């Protein structure tokens, strides 16, 4: 890496204000760093790590599936892990599979979906 380029590194764990905090923090850091003599660039490695309760994630996905008349919610097993959500079970067609996966991705805090659904 070019010694004139500064790398910003960190993790923001406050998910509710994460996007705003990242913008403010990054802008403040970049503004301060740009004033350092010899700095020619800034690389932002700041990441957002959501802190969510596994039970909340599972319930929100189940609620979303129940609202969809197109999917039999009881046929889907949802497991929340540290790395994301695992979906297992049987759906009737590819469209239902897509609906279930989108429901999982729509829940705040879900960072990965392991789709093991069968058609």
Secondary structure, 3 states (H helix, E strand, C coil): CCCCEEEEEEEECCHHHHHHHHHHHHHHHHHHHHCCCCCCEEEEEEEECCCCCHHHHHHHHHHHHHHCCCCCHHHEEEEEECCEEEEEEECCCHHHHHHHHHHHHCCCCCCCEEEEEEC
